Amino acid sequence: MIYSFPAPPALKLAVNETYVVDPGQEVTLSCEVTAGFPTPVVSWSRYPGALPQRSVIRGGSLTIWSVTLDDAGVYNCTAVNNVGNPARRTVNLIVRSMKNLTFQITPDSNKDGESIQMGRDLKLSCHVDAQPQDKVNYTWYKNGVAVSPTDSLVLLRSDPDMPPGTSSLEIIDMKFRDQATYSCMANFPGSSVPELRVDINITQSSVVPPVLSVPVGGGIVNVSEGGTAELVCLVDGKPRPPVLWSRANKDLPMPSGDWLMETRDGRLRLTNVTRDMMGWYRCQTAPYNGLNIKRRLSQVQLNVEYPPVVDPVLMDVRSSTFATVNLRCLVLKSNPNRIASAYWFRNGQAIRTPPVDPQSVPQLRFKLDTTNNGTYECRVSNGVGSSNCSFIVSAQPYDAEFYYDTPNPIRTLKNNYSYILQWTQKEPSAVDKIIGYWINVQQLEVDE
């Protein structure tokens, strides 16, 4: 008879810990159980998120059909048999991708230049956002012919002066023969991911430093809350770079939640504008797809107009008869910060009042009598919209509240029991004094 002693699980991966594939491939990640008794149970999980819907687990293998960019992530293989600690192995699944191929033209940095000049150095740089970034292959062409390194043409596979993964072509002591159309091609060797290519025309007349300006009258953009606004910074130059927008207050993100937004034509369109978006916006030339020189900057102010915010929205006003009542509708904030009109109504009927001062607090004073109790409303407008203060004015007292806090009788005489019944009232001094009240007593029949 053979006896097996309990043993903790052990695992071995059948693929590399970093697994790189092309989109559309069928991917199988396998975990092999190498030890453990009782036989371990193998499971797969993914971070972040759940396993793809197009996946299936068979034994220790996870298969994903037609893998997409969204399927990338860390996959965990876990074996458990309730003996010792679970065994775990991870696979980092990377799905190849390339996008946003950009270029930069950097004039001779030693001469602080902003244009192409013969006899000076010039650098052309090329960068693509890719996964995996370090596996991208860059190829440079001059007028369609692959560039071979020479004393005057220096190729940098990874330029240390640029963001990681940037390839550069340096033209040393530029000559007229160096004026040409240069092309940068990015690809993954042996991959089905399509290559990307950008052309850069280099002549003294084809490269002009950018000029950034705000159109006349466009420095302040007024918009009503909930509307659509367009902020414009015009850019000119060869090549014409994109325009990057951000909040002038660096602690505030853009309405989209991003810290920076790119526009091709310098027009930033904002929809469903709220008052939180109000403030200064900075526009600047991007350092890519153009000259890599000092950025051009400008600013545009967004002014969001909204109706007044008033206080109180609703108030219960109690007063004694023939006392003077003073109703005030306070404007807490408003844009524009002025009162264009303020009208008073009682029970829906307009009340004649003198015109209100644009900077004063709308108020209504009157002597309360038996005929003018009711609902008063102040409608305040600043020309953009209106808001209401409502007051329910009455000489009627708040309801009396009766209670007794001595459930046991304070005096007993034969079958007669005496109790203390007390009452209270909210804000008794606000209205006329209560001079009488009635108590109805109903004896309950209790089954013995």
Buried (B, 14 or more C-beta within 10 A) or exposed (E): EEEEEEBBBBBBBEBEEEBBBBBEBEBBBBBBBEBBEEEBBBBBBBEEEEBBEEBEEEEBBBBBBEBEEEBBBEBBBBBBBEBEEBBBBBBEBBBBBBEEBBBBBBBBEEEEBBBBBEEBBBBBBBBBBBBBBEBBBBBBBBEEEEBEEEEBBBBBEBBEEBEEBBBBBBBBEBEEEBBBBBBBBBBBEEBEBEBBBBEBEBEEEBBBBBEBBBEEEBEEBBBBBEEEBEBBBBBEBBBBBBBBBBBEEEEBBBBEEEEBBBBEEBBBEBEEBEEEBBEEBBBBBBBBBBBBBEEBEBBBBBEBBBBBBBEBEEBEBBBBEEEEBEBBBBBEEBBBEBBBBBBBBBEEEEBEBEEBEEEEEBBBEBEBEEEBBBBBBBBBBBEBBBBBBBBEBBBEBBEEEEEEEEEEEEEEEEEEEEEEEEEEBEEEEBBBEEEEEEEEEEEEEEEE
